[in-house]
Amino acid sequence: MSQGKSAGGVAPAQEAARLREEIEHHNVLYYTQDAPEISDAEYDALMRALQALEAEHPELITPESPTQRVGAAPVAAFGSVTHAVPMLSLGNAFDPEEARAFDQRVSDTLRRAGLLGAEAQAAYFCEQKLDGLAISLRYEKGVLVQAATRGDGTTGEDVTSNIRTIKSIPLRLKDAAPRVLEVRGEVFMNREDFERLNAAQAERGEKVFVNPRNAAAGSLRQLDPRITARRPLRFYAYSWGEVHGLPRSQPGLFDEPAPGVREASELPRETHGEMLAWLAALGLPVNTRHNALKSGADGLLDYYATVGEARAGLGYDIDGVVYKLDSLPGQRVLGYVARAPRFAVAHKFPAEEATTRLLAIEVQVGRTGAITPVARLEPVFVGGVTVTNATLHNEGEIERKDVRIGDTVVVRRAGDVIPEVVGPVLDKRPADATQFVMATHCPVCGSAIERPEGEAVSRCTGGLFCAAQRKQSLLHAAGRKALDIEGLGEKLVDQLVDSDRVKSLADLFTLKAEELADFDRMGQKSAENLVQALDVARKPSLGRLIFALGIRHVGETTARDTARHFGSIDAVMDASEEALLAVPDVGPVVAGSLHRFFQEEHNREVVRQLKQQGVDPQPEAQAQGGGVLAGKTLVLTGTLPEWTRDDATRHILAAGGKVSGSVSKKTAYLVAGEEAGSKLAKAQELGVAILDEAGLKALLGVA
């Protein structure tokens, strides 16, 4: 095949090298740093260009080319790999006292060895303990040649073909790599990727996974690497095994052999943190954003608490943190006991999954009449709390999971998320376990329960006649994004509805301080404050009032856009479906919902009563047509450092922009704060520009 110049005047080999370097650069940004610079379409264009070049010049194809990550042909079975350096496990700490005891043992040993002063504290490198599958990667002359699971610590399974499909793992290291380098780390799956995978599996009628760890392990143990290539796996490096043949420019520190190893490894750095920085410099993914250097037991426990608080928003599962003495000379002094190092320990979080018995399945009624099955459980301690109830989502989920009353079930709780039943433990199913049958009538009001065609959720047809729906509607209306009625909480709403004092939203504005003071947990001062809050709520913006009415499918953005379009509540009530469709981004479903709501006489009567009680909605502020954000849609996610969501929304609207609740191809910017979740991932997937608060302020010209 000719090696002449390409059409652009660049030799094919040079162009292939450039494309490979650029693709791998973007793989690191996307899969490791969550900070893509280009859209998926631009990435695909780079890959297609490389594929076309390699098809024209097959002699240029190399095993480490990004095009070769698609997976080879299936293998008959996994071979075995003997680890050059055993993959040891870690001892565990389950409470603060055990963590302090670990620090005490380490410090005492270092002081006896003369490596720590009498008053000094030991320094530890602290890491999140990823809940995935431990893997060892072997690089020779900078090229990935083998990958193996931990196995029994001495021998693992050869999963090289599957590991090569993971885009965050470099197939070739950067320059200055040693002759031999074993890298240890974790293969895992993000929660959102896991949910998408499970949804796709269910749609195809294939096996769904219990949790991201099982999904990662199952994906890596596929005999067909082409299947693994389609799974969204990621990797973080956290340690090393054999290291030999450092470049002459990097004088080595010889590490004492681990148990079962004859030859010492040759290390270029003297601390654990510096070693990980070295691995990162070679192009390996390291979880640098969440690692930290801490001193003494108090520092360890501070890291544990900080990570524990952030755990639910990480986007991936961890089951604890790991403390490692940072000094490598200190690690050699401490050595090993049995099959674990003395210089490191895993401080585990309380288990977030547990098994218990499903005693009954009851149903709860939501604001829109949605009937949600709820599992009543034998009390079980999960994720730091005692759980007695867990959601089962809907009838379809119960059928899909085959959950039955009387089953022993797995219960999951992540952070502050409502506990859910993962599924039954089938080998413990009793003979008298019974299937759930959805009730035909609402347990609160007795109205018929119906499941609209094409929907997964059954609903009570009672509307606001149903006390349960009325309570949820009132709480919704009192919310911060609606009428913002401070002091109207769940306990008081229960009493107001149960006593029949409040039958509709309008009745709230007839309440007097004297009668409120007689309700439980309400004193005179609290009653007076609530009446004042109701007075303030009499002049909401029109968009807030529409949102407060709790119309199905109508969020705060749609409510605000509708208010801007029509200008008054009467105009909205009298609008036809065709007229409602003229509101920006309002489609047939939302237009139909709005129209049906206001065609109901009892809903129109509530609006009339609100007017009688002095509720006077104010015109929605119009966007400035000439603003810097004119015609642009922005989405907010996460917590901004200075502005509240309302602050940011107000500034965006004043600049002519629009704020939406969901990311789409029409989104101009995503404004992301701390603990940004699925919206950030969606924006990255679609190539939407991402701003932080400072970037938004700069765009708006606000100091």
C-alpha positions as CSV (number, residue, x, y, z in Angstrom):
1,M,0.0,0.0,0.0
2,S,1.3,3.4,-0.9
3,Q,2.7,5.6,1.9
4,G,2.4,8.8,-0.1
5,K,0.9,12.1,1.0
6,S,-2.8,12.3,1.9
7,A,-5.0,14.8,0.2
8,G,-4.1,17.4,2.7
9,G,-0.4,17.0,2.1
10,V,0.2,15.1,5.3
11,A,1.7,11.6,5.3
12,P,-0.9,9.0,6.3
13,A,1.2,7.8,9.2
14,Q,1.5,11.3,10.6
15,E,-2.2,11.9,10.2
16,A,-3.1,8.6,11.9
17,A,-0.9,9.5,14.8
18,R,-2.5,12.9,15.1
19,L,-6.0,11.5,15.1
20,R,-5.1,8.8,17.6
21,E,-3.6,11.4,20.0
22,E,-6.6,13.7,19.6
23,I,-9.1,10.9,20.2
24,E,-7.3,9.6,23.3
25,H,-7.2,13.2,24.6
26,H,-10.9,13.5,24.3
27,N,-11.4,10.0,25.8
28,V,-9.6,11.2,29.0
29,L,-11.6,14.4,29.1
30,Y,-14.9,12.6,28.8
31,Y,-14.4,9.3,30.7
32,T,-12.0,10.4,33.4
33,Q,-12.4,14.2,34.0
34,D,-16.1,14.6,33.0
35,A,-15.1,17.7,31.1
36,P,-15.6,17.1,27.4
37,E,-14.4,19.8,25.0
38,I,-16.3,18.6,21.9
39,S,-19.7,17.2,21.1
40,D,-20.5,13.5,20.4
41,A,-20.9,14.4,16.7
42,E,-17.4,15.9,16.6
43,Y,-15.9,12.9,18.4
44,D,-17.6,10.5,16.0
45,A,-16.2,12.5,13.0
46,L,-12.7,12.1,14.4
47,M,-13.2,8.3,14.8
48,R,-14.7,8.0,11.3
49,A,-11.7,9.8,9.9
50,L,-9.3,7.5,11.6
51,Q,-11.3,4.4,10.6
52,A,-11.3,5.6,6.9
53,L,-7.5,6.2,7.0
54,E,-6.8,2.8,8.5
55,A,-9.1,1.1,6.0
56,E,-7.1,2.8,3.2
57,H,-3.8,2.0,4.8
58,P,-4.3,-1.2,6.9
59,E,-0.5,-1.4,7.6
60,L,-1.0,1.6,9.9
61,I,-3.4,-0.3,12.2
62,T,-1.9,-0.9,15.7
63,P,-3.2,-2.8,18.6
64,E,-3.4,0.4,20.7
65,S,-5.4,2.4,18.1
66,P,-8.8,3.7,19.4
67,T,-10.5,1.9,16.6
68,Q,-9.5,-1.4,18.1
69,R,-11.5,-1.0,21.2
70,V,-14.7,-2.5,19.7
71,G,-13.8,-6.0,21.0
72,A,-12.3,-9.1,19.5
73,A,-14.1,-12.4,18.7
74,P,-15.5,-14.4,21.7
75,V,-13.1,-16.6,23.7
76,A,-13.9,-20.1,24.9
77,A,-13.0,-19.3,28.5
78,F,-10.8,-17.0,30.5
79,G,-7.2,-18.1,31.1
80,S,-5.5,-17.6,34.4
81,V,-2.8,-15.0,35.3
82,T,-0.4,-15.2,38.2
83,H,0.2,-11.8,39.6
84,A,3.8,-10.8,39.7
85,V,3.0,-8.9,42.9
86,P,0.0,-10.4,44.8
87,M,-3.2,-8.3,44.9
88,L,-3.6,-8.1,48.7
89,S,-6.9,-7.2,50.4
90,L,-7.3,-4.6,53.1
91,G,-8.2,-4.8,56.8
92,N,-11.5,-3.1,57.7
93,A,-12.5,-0.4,60.2
94,F,-16.2,0.0,61.0
95,D,-16.3,2.8,63.5
96,P,-14.2,5.8,64.7
97,E,-12.6,3.8,67.5
98,E,-11.1,1.3,65.0
99,A,-9.9,4.1,62.8
100,R,-8.2,5.8,65.8
101,A,-6.6,2.4,66.8
102,F,-5.2,2.1,63.3
103,D,-3.6,5.5,63.5
104,Q,-2.2,4.7,66.9
105,R,-0.6,1.4,65.7
106,V,0.9,3.2,62.7
107,S,2.2,6.1,64.7
108,D,3.7,3.9,67.5
109,T,5.6,1.8,64.9
110,L,6.9,4.8,63.1
111,R,8.1,6.4,66.3
112,R,9.9,3.3,67.4
113,A,11.6,3.3,64.0
114,G,12.6,6.9,64.4
115,L,10.5,8.0,61.4
116,L,8.0,10.1,63.4
117,G,8.6,12.7,66.1
118,A,7.1,12.3,69.6
119,E,4.5,15.0,69.0
120,A,4.2,14.7,65.2
121,Q,1.2,13.1,63.5
122,A,1.4,10.5,60.7
123,A,0.4,11.7,57.2
124,Y,-2.1,9.6,55.3
125,F,-3.2,9.5,51.7
126,C,-7.0,9.2,51.7
127,E,-9.1,7.8,48.9
128,Q,-12.7,6.8,48.2
129,K,-13.3,3.1,48.2
130,L,-14.9,2.5,44.8
131,D,-17.6,-0.3,44.8
132,G,-16.5,-2.0,41.6
133,L,-14.1,-4.8,40.5
134,A,-10.4,-4.7,41.3
135,I,-8.2,-5.1,38.2
136,S,-4.4,-5.3,37.5
137,L,-3.1,-3.8,34.2
138,R,0.3,-4.8,33.0
139,Y,2.2,-2.5,30.7
140,E,5.5,-3.5,29.0
141,K,7.5,-0.8,27.2
142,G,4.4,1.5,27.7
143,V,2.0,-0.8,25.9
144,L,-0.9,-2.6,27.6
145,V,-0.2,-6.4,27.3
146,Q,-2.4,-8.0,30.0
147,A,-5.2,-7.4,32.4
148,A,-6.4,-9.7,35.2
149,T,-9.0,-9.7,37.9
150,R,-7.9,-10.0,41.6
151,G,-9.1,-13.6,41.8
152,D,-7.7,-15.1,45.0
153,G,-5.0,-12.5,45.3
154,T,-2.3,-14.7,43.7
155,T,-4.1,-15.8,40.5
156,G,-6.8,-14.0,38.6
157,E,-8.7,-14.3,35.4
158,D,-7.2,-13.0,32.1
159,V,-9.7,-10.3,30.9
160,T,-7.3,-8.5,28.6
161,S,-9.6,-8.4,25.6
162,N,-12.4,-6.9,27.6
163,I,-10.3,-4.4,29.4
164,R,-9.0,-3.1,26.0
165,T,-12.6,-1.9,25.2
166,I,-12.7,0.5,28.2
167,K,-12.0,4.0,26.8
168,S,-10.7,5.5,30.0
169,I,-7.8,2.9,30.1
170,P,-4.9,3.9,27.9
171,L,-3.6,1.2,25.5
172,R,-0.3,3.0,25.4
173,L,1.3,5.1,28.1
174,K,2.9,8.4,27.6
175,D,6.7,8.8,27.1
176,A,9.0,8.0,30.1
177,A,7.1,4.8,31.0
178,P,9.1,2.1,32.7
179,R,10.0,-1.2,31.0
180,V,7.4,-3.0,33.2
181,L,4.5,-1.4,35.1
182,E,1.6,-3.2,36.9
183,V,-1.2,-0.8,37.7
184,R,-3.9,-1.7,40.2
185,G,-7.3,0.0,40.2
186,E,-11.1,-0.4,40.0
187,V,-13.4,-0.9,37.1
188,F,-16.8,0.6,37.9
189,M,-20.0,2.0,36.3
190,N,-21.6,5.4,37.0
191,R,-25.2,5.2,38.4
192,E,-26.7,7.0,35.4
193,D,-24.9,4.8,33.0
194,F,-26.2,1.8,35.0
195,E,-29.8,3.0,34.8
196,R,-29.5,3.5,31.1
197,L,-28.0,0.0,30.7
198,N,-30.7,-1.6,32.7
199,A,-33.4,0.2,30.8
200,A,-31.9,-1.0,27.5
201,Q,-31.6,-4.6,28.9
202,A,-35.2,-4.6,30.0
203,E,-36.4,-3.2,26.7
204,R,-34.7,-6.1,24.9
205,G,-36.1,-8.6,27.4
206,E,-32.6,-9.4,28.7
207,K,-31.3,-9.7,32.3
208,V,-31.3,-6.5,34.4
209,F,-28.6,-6.0,37.0
210,V,-29.1,-5.5,40.7
211,N,-26.6,-2.7,41.2
212,P,-23.7,-0.9,39.3
213,R,-21.1,-3.2,40.9
214,N,-22.8,-6.4,39.6
215,A,-23.2,-4.7,36.2
216,A,-19.5,-3.8,36.1
217,A,-18.4,-7.3,37.1
218,G,-20.9,-9.0,34.7
219,S,-19.8,-6.8,31.9
220,L,-16.1,-7.5,32.5
221,R,-16.7,-11.3,32.6
222,Q,-18.3,-11.5,29.2
223,L,-16.7,-14.1,27.0
224,D,-17.6,-11.9,24.0
225,P,-15.6,-8.6,24.3
226,R,-18.0,-7.0,21.8
227,I,-20.6,-7.1,24.5
228,T,-18.2,-5.5,27.0
229,A,-17.4,-2.8,24.5
230,R,-21.1,-1.7,24.6
231,R,-21.1,-1.4,28.3
232,P,-20.3,2.0,29.9
233,L,-17.3,0.9,32.1
234,R,-14.8,3.3,33.7
235,F,-11.5,2.9,35.5
236,Y,-9.5,4.6,38.3
237,A,-6.0,3.6,39.2
238,Y,-5.1,3.6,42.9
239,S,-2.0,1.5,43.4
240,W,0.8,-0.4,41.6
241,G,2.4,-3.9,41.6
242,E,5.6,-4.7,39.7
243,V,7.6,-1.7,38.5
244,H,11.0,-2.2,36.7
245,G,13.2,-0.5,34.2
246,L,12.7,3.1,35.0
247,P,14.2,5.6,32.5
248,R,17.6,6.7,33.5
249,S,16.2,10.2,34.2
250,Q,14.2,8.8,37.0
251,P,16.4,7.3,39.8
252,G,14.5,4.5,41.5
253,L,13.6,4.0,45.2
254,F,13.7,0.2,45.7
255,D,10.6,-1.0,47.4
256,E,10.8,-4.0,49.7
257,P,9.2,-7.1,48.2
258,A,5.6,-7.8,49.1
259,P,4.8,-11.3,50.5
260,G,5.5,-13.9,47.9
261,V,7.7,-11.6,45.7
262,R,11.4,-12.3,45.3
263,E,12.4,-9.1,43.5
264,A,11.9,-5.6,44.9
265,S,10.0,-3.1,42.7
266,E,11.8,0.1,41.5
267,L,9.7,3.2,42.4
268,P,10.4,6.7,41.2
269,R,8.7,8.5,44.1
270,E,8.8,8.4,47.9
271,T,5.1,8.9,48.8
272,H,1.9,7.2,47.8
273,G,0.4,10.5,46.6
274,E,3.5,11.3,44.5
275,M,3.3,7.8,43.0
276,L,-0.4,8.4,41.9
277,A,0.6,11.7,40.4
278,W,3.3,9.9,38.5
279,L,0.7,7.3,37.2
280,A,-1.5,10.2,36.2
281,A,1.4,11.8,34.3
282,L,1.8,8.6,32.4
283,G,-1.8,9.0,31.2
284,L,-3.6,6.7,33.7
285,P,-6.9,7.9,35.2
286,V,-6.6,8.8,38.9
287,N,-9.5,10.1,41.0
288,T,-7.5,13.3,41.9
289,R,-10.6,15.4,42.6
290,H,-11.6,13.3,45.6
291,N,-8.2,12.2,47.1
292,A,-6.7,14.1,50.0
293,L,-3.7,14.1,52.3
294,K,-4.7,14.1,56.0
295,S,-2.8,14.0,59.3
296,G,-3.6,12.0,62.4
297,A,-6.8,10.3,63.4
298,D,-8.9,13.5,63.5
299,G,-7.8,14.1,59.9
300,L,-8.9,10.6,58.9
301,L,-12.3,11.0,60.5
302,D,-12.8,14.4,58.9
303,Y,-12.2,12.9,55.5
304,Y,-14.6,10.1,56.3
305,A,-17.3,12.5,57.3
306,T,-16.7,14.8,54.3
307,V,-16.9,11.9,51.8
308,G,-19.9,10.5,53.6
309,E,-21.8,13.7,53.2
310,A,-21.0,14.0,49.5
311,R,-21.6,10.3,48.8
312,A,-25.1,10.5,47.4
313,G,-24.1,13.1,44.8
314,L,-21.0,11.5,43.5
315,G,-22.7,9.7,40.6
316,Y,-21.0,6.4,41.4
317,D,-21.1,4.0,44.3
318,I,-18.5,3.8,47.1
319,D,-18.7,1.7,50.2
320,G,-16.1,3.5,52.3
321,V,-12.8,5.3,52.3
322,V,-9.2,4.0,52.3
323,Y,-6.4,5.4,54.5
324,K,-2.8,4.7,53.4
325,L,0.3,5.9,55.1
326,D,1.7,8.3,52.6
327,S,5.4,7.6,53.2
328,L,6.7,4.7,51.2
329,P,9.7,4.2,53.5
330,G,7.2,4.1,56.4
331,Q,5.1,1.6,54.5
332,R,8.1,-0.7,54.2
333,V,8.8,-0.4,58.0
334,L,5.2,-1.4,58.8
335,G,5.1,-4.3,56.3
336,Y,2.3,-6.8,56.1
337,V,0.3,-9.2,58.2
338,A,-1.2,-12.3,56.7
339,R,-2.7,-11.1,53.3
340,A,-3.1,-7.4,54.2
341,P,-0.8,-4.5,54.6
342,R,-0.3,-2.9,58.1
343,F,0.0,0.5,56.5
344,A,-3.5,0.8,55.1
345,V,-7.1,0.2,56.2
346,A,-10.6,0.5,54.6
347,H,-13.0,2.5,56.8
348,K,-16.4,1.1,55.6
349,F,-19.7,3.0,55.5
350,P,-22.7,1.4,57.0
351,A,-24.2,-1.1,54.5
352,E,-26.7,0.5,52.1
353,E,-28.3,-2.7,51.1
354,A,-29.9,-5.2,53.5
355,T,-32.4,-8.0,53.5
356,T,-35.6,-8.1,55.5
357,R,-39.2,-9.5,55.3
358,L,-41.9,-7.8,53.2
359,L,-44.9,-7.8,55.5
360,A,-47.5,-6.0,53.3
361,I,-47.9,-3.8,50.3
362,E,-50.1,-0.7,50.8
363,V,-50.8,2.2,48.5
364,Q,-50.2,6.0,48.9
365,V,-52.1,8.7,47.0
366,G,-50.2,11.6,45.5
367,R,-51.1,15.1,44.5
368,T,-52.2,14.1,41.0
369,G,-53.9,11.0,42.2
370,A,-51.0,8.7,41.4
371,I,-51.2,5.5,43.4
372,T,-47.8,4.4,44.6
373,P,-47.4,0.9,46.2
374,V,-45.3,1.1,49.4
375,A,-43.6,-1.9,51.0
376,R,-44.2,-2.4,54.8
377,L,-41.1,-4.1,56.1
378,E,-39.8,-5.7,59.2
379,P,-37.5,-2.9,60.5
380,V,-34.0,-3.1,59.1
381,F,-30.9,-0.9,59.5
382,V,-29.8,0.4,56.0
383,G,-27.5,3.2,55.2
384,G,-27.4,4.5,58.8
385,V,-31.1,4.5,59.5
386,T,-33.8,2.1,60.4
387,V,-36.1,1.5,57.5
388,T,-39.7,0.2,57.8
389,N,-41.1,1.4,54.5
390,A,-39.8,1.4,50.9
391,T,-41.1,2.4,47.6
392,L,-42.2,-0.1,44.9
393,H,-42.8,2.6,42.3
394,N,-45.8,1.0,40.4
395,E,-47.6,-2.2,39.5
396,G,-45.3,-2.8,36.5
397,E,-42.2,-2.7,38.7
398,I,-43.7,-5.1,41.2
399,E,-44.5,-7.5,38.3
400,R,-41.0,-7.1,36.7
401,K,-39.2,-7.7,40.0
402,D,-41.6,-10.5,41.0
403,V,-41.9,-9.2,44.5
404,R,-44.5,-10.9,46.7
405,I,-45.9,-10.4,50.2
406,G,-44.0,-12.6,52.6
407,D,-40.8,-12.5,50.6
408,T,-37.4,-11.8,52.0
409,V,-36.3,-8.8,50.0
410,V,-33.2,-6.7,49.3
411,V,-33.7,-3.1,50.4
412,R,-31.5,-0.3,49.1
413,R,-30.9,3.2,50.5
414,A,-28.5,5.8,49.0
415,G,-28.0,9.0,50.9
416,D,-31.3,10.8,51.5
417,V,-33.0,8.9,48.7
418,I,-36.3,7.2,49.6
419,P,-35.5,3.5,50.3
420,E,-36.5,1.1,47.5
421,V,-37.1,-2.6,47.3
422,V,-34.5,-4.0,44.8
423,G,-36.0,-7.5,44.5
424,P,-36.8,-10.7,46.3
425,V,-34.3,-13.4,47.6
426,L,-36.0,-16.2,45.6
427,D,-34.4,-19.1,47.5
428,K,-36.0,-17.8,50.7
429,R,-39.5,-17.4,49.2
430,P,-42.1,-19.1,51.5
431,A,-44.8,-21.3,50.1
432,D,-47.5,-18.9,51.2
433,A,-46.0,-15.7,49.5
434,T,-48.8,-13.9,47.8
435,Q,-48.9,-11.6,44.7
436,F,-49.9,-8.0,45.0
437,V,-53.3,-7.0,43.4
438,M,-53.9,-3.3,42.9
439,A,-57.0,-2.0,44.7
440,T,-60.0,-1.0,42.5
441,H,-61.0,1.9,44.8
442,C,-59.0,4.7,46.6
443,P,-58.3,3.8,50.2
444,V,-58.8,7.4,51.2
445,C,-61.9,8.6,49.4
446,G,-63.4,5.4,47.9
447,S,-63.3,6.7,44.3
448,A,-62.4,4.4,41.5
449,I,-58.8,3.7,40.7
450,E,-58.0,3.7,37.0
451,R,-54.8,3.1,35.0
452,P,-54.9,5.2,31.8
453,E,-54.0,3.4,28.6
454,G,-50.3,3.7,27.9
455,E,-49.3,4.8,31.4
456,A,-47.5,2.9,34.1
457,V,-49.2,4.6,37.0
458,S,-52.7,3.9,38.3
459,R,-54.6,7.0,39.6
460,C,-57.5,7.8,42.0
461,T,-60.3,9.5,40.1
462,G,-61.5,11.5,43.1
463,G,-59.6,14.7,42.4
464,L,-59.8,17.3,45.2
465,F,-62.7,15.4,46.6
466,C,-60.0,13.0,47.8
467,A,-58.5,14.2,51.1
468,A,-55.1,12.7,50.2
469,Q,-54.9,14.6,46.9
470,R,-56.1,17.8,48.6
471,K,-53.4,17.6,51.3
472,Q,-50.6,17.1,48.7
473,S,-52.1,19.9,46.5
474,L,-52.0,22.3,49.4
475,L,-48.4,21.5,50.3
476,H,-47.5,21.9,46.6
477,A,-49.2,25.3,46.5
478,A,-47.4,26.4,49.7
479,G,-44.0,25.5,48.3
480,R,-41.2,27.9,47.7
481,K,-41.6,27.9,43.9
482,A,-45.3,28.4,44.1
483,L,-47.0,30.7,46.6
484,D,-44.2,30.4,49.2
485,I,-46.4,30.3,52.3
486,E,-43.9,30.0,55.1
487,G,-45.3,28.1,58.2
488,L,-47.8,25.9,56.3
489,G,-46.3,22.5,57.0
490,E,-47.5,18.9,56.6
491,K,-48.8,18.5,60.2
492,L,-51.0,21.6,60.0
493,V,-52.3,20.7,56.5
494,D,-53.3,17.3,57.9
495,Q,-55.3,19.0,60.6
496,L,-56.9,21.6,58.4
497,V,-58.1,19.0,55.9
498,D,-59.1,16.3,58.4
499,S,-61.2,18.8,60.3
500,D,-62.8,19.9,57.0
501,R,-61.8,23.5,57.7
502,V,-59.9,23.7,54.3
503,K,-61.6,22.1,51.3
504,S,-59.7,24.1,48.6
505,L,-56.7,26.3,48.1
506,A,-59.0,29.4,48.4
507,D,-60.0,28.3,52.0
508,L,-56.5,29.0,53.2
509,F,-57.0,32.7,52.7
510,T,-60.0,32.7,55.0
511,L,-57.9,31.5,58.0
512,K,-57.7,33.7,61.1
513,A,-54.9,33.8,63.7
514,E,-57.4,33.1,66.5
515,E,-58.6,29.7,65.1
516,L,-55.1,28.7,63.9
517,A,-53.7,29.1,67.5
518,D,-56.1,26.3,68.7
519,F,-54.5,23.7,66.4
520,D,-51.8,21.3,67.7
521,R,-48.3,22.7,67.7
522,M,-49.5,26.2,66.8
523,G,-49.1,29.0,69.3
524,Q,-50.4,32.5,68.9
525,K,-47.2,33.9,67.4
526,S,-46.9,31.0,64.9
527,A,-50.6,31.6,63.9
528,E,-50.0,35.3,63.4
529,N,-46.9,34.7,61.3
530,L,-48.8,32.3,59.1
531,V,-51.6,34.8,58.5
532,Q,-49.0,37.4,57.5
533,A,-47.4,34.9,55.1
534,L,-50.9,34.3,53.6
535,D,-51.3,38.1,53.2
536,V,-48.0,38.3,51.3
537,A,-49.0,35.3,49.1
538,R,-52.1,37.2,47.9
539,K,-50.0,39.0,45.3
540,P,-48.0,36.3,43.6
541,S,-46.8,36.5,40.0
542,L,-49.2,35.0,37.6
543,G,-46.7,32.2,36.7
544,R,-46.4,31.2,40.4
545,L,-50.2,31.1,40.8
546,I,-50.6,28.8,37.7
547,F,-47.8,26.6,39.1
548,A,-49.5,26.6,42.5
549,L,-52.7,25.2,41.0
550,G,-50.9,21.9,40.5
551,I,-51.9,21.2,36.9
552,R,-50.5,17.9,35.7
553,H,-47.5,18.3,33.3
554,V,-47.2,22.0,34.1
555,G,-43.9,22.9,35.7
556,E,-42.7,26.3,36.9
557,T,-41.1,27.2,33.5
558,T,-44.2,26.3,31.5
559,A,-46.4,28.2,34.1
560,R,-44.2,31.2,33.7
561,D,-44.2,31.0,29.9
562,T,-48.0,30.6,29.8
563,A,-48.4,33.6,32.1
564,R,-46.2,35.7,29.9
565,H,-48.1,34.7,26.8
566,F,-51.6,35.3,28.0
567,G,-51.1,38.1,30.6
568,S,-54.0,37.2,32.9
569,I,-55.5,34.2,34.6
570,D,-58.9,34.7,32.8
571,A,-57.2,34.6,29.4
572,V,-55.5,31.3,30.4
573,M,-58.8,29.8,31.6
574,D,-60.6,30.7,28.4
575,A,-57.8,29.7,26.0
576,S,-58.5,26.9,23.5
577,E,-56.0,24.0,23.1
578,E,-55.0,25.6,19.8
579,A,-54.2,28.9,21.5
580,L,-52.3,27.1,24.3
581,L,-50.1,25.4,21.7
582,A,-48.9,28.9,20.7
583,V,-47.0,29.2,24.0
584,P,-43.3,28.5,23.5
585,D,-42.4,24.8,24.1
586,V,-45.9,23.8,24.9
587,G,-46.9,20.7,23.1
588,P,-50.1,18.7,22.7
589,V,-49.8,16.9,26.1
590,V,-49.3,20.0,28.1
591,A,-51.9,22.1,26.2
592,G,-54.4,19.3,26.6
593,S,-53.7,19.1,30.4
594,L,-54.1,22.9,30.8
595,H,-57.3,23.0,28.8
596,R,-58.9,20.1,30.6
597,F,-58.0,21.5,34.0
598,F,-59.7,24.9,33.3
599,Q,-62.7,23.2,31.6
600,E,-63.6,21.6,35.0
601,E,-66.1,23.8,36.7
602,H,-64.8,23.1,40.2
603,N,-61.3,24.3,39.2
604,R,-62.7,27.5,37.7
605,E,-64.7,28.0,41.0
606,V,-61.5,27.7,43.0
607,V,-60.0,30.5,40.9
608,R,-63.1,32.7,41.4
609,Q,-62.9,32.1,45.2
610,L,-59.2,33.0,45.2
611,K,-60.1,36.3,43.6
612,Q,-62.8,36.9,46.2
613,Q,-60.2,36.4,49.0
614,G,-58.0,39.1,47.5
615,V,-55.6,36.9,45.6
616,D,-54.5,39.2,42.8
617,P,-51.8,37.7,40.5
618,Q,-49.3,40.2,39.1
619,P,-48.3,40.2,35.5
620,E,-45.2,38.1,34.7
621,A,-42.1,40.1,33.9
622,Q,-41.6,40.1,30.2
623,A,-38.2,39.1,28.8
624,Q,-36.1,41.9,27.3
625,G,-36.0,41.2,23.6
626,G,-32.6,42.8,23.1
627,G,-30.9,41.2,26.1
628,V,-27.6,39.3,25.7
629,L,-29.5,36.0,26.2
630,A,-32.4,36.9,23.8
631,G,-33.7,33.7,22.2
632,K,-31.4,31.4,24.3
633,T,-32.6,28.7,26.7
634,L,-30.6,27.9,29.8
635,V,-30.9,25.1,32.3
636,L,-29.8,25.3,36.0
637,T,-28.5,22.3,38.0
638,G,-26.7,21.9,41.3
639,T,-26.0,24.4,44.0
640,L,-24.4,27.7,43.0
641,P,-22.0,29.3,45.4
642,E,-23.6,32.8,45.8
643,W,-26.9,32.9,43.8
644,T,-30.0,30.9,44.6
645,R,-31.8,29.3,41.6
646,D,-34.4,32.1,41.8
647,D,-31.6,34.8,41.7
648,A,-30.0,33.1,38.6
649,T,-33.4,32.7,37.0
650,R,-34.3,36.4,37.5
651,H,-31.0,37.6,35.9
652,I,-31.4,35.2,33.0
653,L,-35.0,36.3,32.3
654,A,-34.0,40.0,32.6
655,A,-31.3,39.4,29.9
656,G,-34.0,38.0,27.5
657,G,-33.2,34.3,28.1
658,K,-35.4,31.5,29.1
659,V,-34.9,28.9,31.9
660,S,-35.9,25.4,31.2
661,G,-36.1,22.4,33.5
662,S,-34.6,19.9,31.1
663,V,-31.6,19.7,28.8
664,S,-32.2,19.2,25.1
665,K,-30.5,20.0,21.8
666,K,-32.1,23.5,22.0
667,T,-30.3,24.3,25.3
668,A,-27.8,27.0,24.8
669,Y,-26.0,26.8,28.2
670,L,-26.1,24.5,31.2
671,V,-25.3,26.4,34.4
672,A,-23.8,23.8,36.8
673,G,-23.1,24.2,40.5
674,E,-21.9,21.8,43.1
675,E,-23.4,18.2,43.0
676,A,-24.7,18.6,39.5
677,G,-26.4,15.4,38.5
678,S,-28.0,13.9,35.4
679,K,-28.6,17.2,33.7
680,L,-24.8,17.7,33.5
681,A,-24.3,14.3,32.0
682,K,-27.0,15.0,29.5
683,A,-25.5,18.3,28.5
684,Q,-22.1,16.7,28.1
685,E,-23.7,14.0,25.9
686,L,-25.4,16.6,23.7
687,G,-22.4,18.9,23.5
688,V,-24.2,21.7,25.3
689,A,-21.9,24.6,26.6
690,I,-21.4,24.4,30.4
691,L,-21.0,27.4,32.6
692,D,-20.4,27.8,36.3
693,E,-21.8,30.8,38.3
694,A,-18.8,32.9,37.4
695,G,-19.2,32.1,33.7
696,L,-22.9,33.0,33.9
697,K,-22.1,36.3,35.6
698,A,-19.5,37.1,33.0
699,L,-21.9,36.3,30.2
700,L,-24.5,38.6,31.8
701,G,-22.0,41.3,32.6
702,V,-22.9,41.1,36.3
703,A,-20.1,41.7,38.9
